[in-house]
């Protein structure tokens, strides 16, 4: 969970810098891609954890 939050924070910071600074639009693109990859990683991890629980 800490890794997820750290990657979200990095993606937001890169997005803000990329949007604010002139000529650094690639940082905005990297931030968006990193955020989407982080969400995909989180959903895969969440779905794996849900299957391991035994049925009571």
Long-range contacts (C-beta under 8 A, 24 or more apart in sequence): 4-38, 4-41, 4-42, 7-34, 7-35, 7-38, 7-41, 8-35, 8-38, 10-34, 11-35, 11-38
